[in-house]
Amino acid sequence: MAEKRRQPRKEQKISTVVRNRRPDGGQSIMEFSSRDISLGGLFVCTEDLSVFALGDEVEILVDAEGEKYYEGRARVVRSARVFTEQGAPVDSGYGLMFLDPGEDLVDILARQLEG
């Protein structure tokens, strides 16, 4: 399968809080750990693939080494569940694409990708 990502990615575990507005006006706030990141987005791990729908726009808070959070918006662009050859689940979650990331978010992600 051809690679569709525009930005290089790096395996990196960072805490990401996602706030999703519900149709009833409420909101869901969930915390995930990322599997990998890039300047264009990140992949968050979860077993529950019913949490988001493709195309959902969510608010995110990315933890920068436990010191400060960087806020931004993202779109759910991918859901995936990976299995071993024996059928055991190995990985699952969502790909989130950043929407107009702020300078602070780009800076912390660039540092994470370099380190």
Backbone hydrogen bonds in HBPLUS format (Angstrom, degrees):
<---DONOR---> <-ACCEPTOR-->    atom                        ^
c    i                          cat <-CA-CA->   ^        H-A-AA   ^      H-
h    n   atom  resd res      DA  || num        DHA   H-A  angle D-A-AA Bond
n    s   type  num  typ     dist DA aas  dist angle  dist       angle   num
A0010-LYS N   A0037-ILE O   2.85 MM  27  5.55 150.5  1.94 153.7 163.6     1
A0037-ILE N   A0010-LYS O   2.97 MM  27  5.55 155.2  2.03 147.6 151.8     2
A0012-GLN N   A0035-ARG O   3.08 MM  23  5.79 144.5  2.21 117.2 127.6     3
A0034-SER N   A0014-ILE O   2.96 MM  20  5.37 155.1  2.02 142.2 150.3     4
A0063-ASP N   A0015-SER O   2.89 MM  48  5.27 174.1  1.90 167.5 165.5     5
A0016-THR N   A0032-PHE O   2.90 MM  16  5.24 166.5  1.91 149.8 151.0     6
A0032-PHE N   A0016-THR O   2.81 MM  16  5.24 164.7  1.83 150.6 155.8     7
A0017-VAL N   A0061-LEU O   2.86 MM  44  5.00 163.4  1.89 151.2 152.6     8
A0061-LEU N   A0017-VAL O   2.79 MM  44  5.00 146.7  1.90 147.4 154.7     9
A0018-VAL N   A0030-MET O   2.75 MM  12  5.31 164.8  1.78 161.4 166.6    10
A0030-MET N   A0018-VAL O   2.91 MM  12  5.31 163.5  1.94 152.3 157.3    11
A0019-ARG N   A0059-GLU O   2.78 MM  40  5.06 167.9  1.79 151.1 155.1    12
A0059-GLU N   A0019-ARG O   2.97 MM  40  5.06 171.2  1.98 156.1 154.8    13
A0020-ASN N   A0028-SER O   2.84 MM   8  5.17 161.6  1.87 152.1 158.1    14
A0028-SER N   A0020-ASN O   2.82 MM   8  5.17 159.5  1.86 149.0 155.3    15
A0022-ARG N   A0026-GLY O   2.83 MM   4  5.27 169.6  1.84 134.9 138.3    16
A0025-GLY N   A0022-ARG O   3.00 MM   3  5.53 160.9  2.04 122.1 124.4    17
A0045-CYS N   A0033-SER O   3.00 MM  12  5.93 172.6  2.00 163.7 163.0    18
A0035-ARG N   A0043-PHE O   2.74 MM   8  5.56 157.3  1.79 159.1 163.6    19
A0043-PHE N   A0036-ASP O   2.99 MM   7  5.55 159.1  2.04 156.0 157.8    20
A0038-SER N   A0041-GLY O   2.80 MM   3  5.32 137.3  1.98 171.3 168.9    21
A0098-PHE N   A0040-GLY O   2.87 MM  58  5.72 152.6  1.94 134.2 143.2    22
A0042-LEU N   A0096-LEU O   2.90 MM  54  5.38 147.6  2.01 147.0 157.3    23
A0096-LEU N   A0042-LEU O   2.74 MM  54  5.38 177.9  1.74 172.5 173.1    24
A0044-VAL N   A0094-TYR O   2.83 MM  50  5.39 150.6  1.91 160.1 162.2    25
A0094-TYR N   A0044-VAL O   2.89 MM  50  5.39 148.3  1.99 151.8 160.4    26
A0046-THR N   A0092-SER O   2.91 MM  46  5.72 158.8  1.95 125.8 132.8    27
A0056-ASP N   A0053-ALA O   3.02 MM   3  5.65 164.6  2.04 140.5 141.8    28
A0055-GLY N   A0076-VAL O   2.75 MM  21  5.17 172.7  1.76 150.8 153.2    29
A0076-VAL N   A0056-ASP O   2.85 MM  20  5.36 159.8  1.89 156.7 163.6    30
A0058-VAL N   A0074-ALA O   2.81 MM  16  5.41 161.5  1.85 156.2 162.6    31
A0074-ALA N   A0058-VAL O   2.88 MM  16  5.41 156.4  1.94 156.3 160.6    32
A0060-ILE N   A0072-GLY O   2.78 MM  12  5.36 172.0  1.78 151.1 152.1    33
A0072-GLY N   A0060-ILE O   2.98 MM  12  5.36 151.1  2.06 150.7 153.4    34
A0062-VAL N   A0070-TYR O   2.96 MM   8  5.31 164.4  1.99 149.7 150.6    35
A0070-TYR N   A0062-VAL O   3.15 MM   8  5.31 157.9  2.20 139.0 145.2    36
A0064-ALA N   A0068-LYS O   2.97 MM   4  5.46 158.0  2.02 161.0 168.1    37
A0067-GLU N   A0064-ALA O   3.11 MM   3  5.94 170.7  2.12 128.0 129.7    38
A0099-LEU N   A0073-ARG O   2.77 MM  26  5.32 164.5  1.80 141.8 138.7    39
A0075-ARG N   A0097-MET O   2.81 MM  22  5.19 150.5  1.90 140.1 148.2    40
A0097-MET N   A0075-ARG O   2.85 MM  22  5.19 165.8  1.87 151.3 152.5    41
A0077-VAL N   A0095-GLY O   2.88 MM  18  5.59 160.7  1.91 155.6 161.4    42
A0095-GLY N   A0078-ARG O   2.79 MM  17  4.67 159.2  1.83 127.0 133.3    43
A0080-ALA N   A0093-GLY O   2.98 MM  13  5.63 155.9  2.04 154.4 158.1    44
A0093-GLY N   A0080-ALA O   2.94 MM  13  5.63 147.9  2.05 154.1 160.6    45
A0082-VAL N   A0091-ASP O   2.67 MM   9  5.12 169.0  1.68 159.8 163.1    46
A0090-VAL N   A0082-VAL O   2.74 MM   8  5.56 173.5  1.75 156.9 154.8    47
A0091-ASP N   A0082-VAL O   3.39 MM   9  5.12 161.6  2.43 130.7 133.3    48
A0084-THR N   A0088-ALA O   2.80 MM   4  5.29 154.6  1.86 146.6 154.0    49
A0087-GLY N   A0084-THR O   2.96 MM   3  5.14 160.2  2.00 107.7 113.9    50
A0106-VAL N   A0102-GLY O   3.06 MM   4  6.36 166.3  2.08 157.6 161.4    51
A0107-ASP N   A0103-GLU O   2.88 MM   4  6.05 157.7  1.93 149.9 156.3    52
A0108-ILE N   A0104-ASP O   3.05 MM   4  6.33 166.2  2.07 153.4 155.7    53
A0109-LEU N   A0105-LEU O   3.01 MM   4  6.14 162.9  2.04 152.6 157.7    54
A0110-ALA N   A0106-VAL O   2.89 MM   4  6.01 156.7  1.94 147.7 154.4    55
A0111-ARG N   A0107-ASP O   3.03 MM   4  6.31 156.3  2.09 148.3 154.4    56
A0112-GLN N   A0108-ILE O   2.94 MM   4  6.17 156.8  2.00 146.2 152.8    57
A0113-LEU N   A0109-LEU O   2.86 MM   4  6.08 154.7  1.92 150.6 157.4    58
A0114-GLU N   A0110-ALA O   3.00 MM   4  6.18 144.4  2.13 143.3 152.4    59
A0115-GLY N   A0111-ARG O   3.00 MM   4  6.09 153.3  2.08 150.1 156.5    60
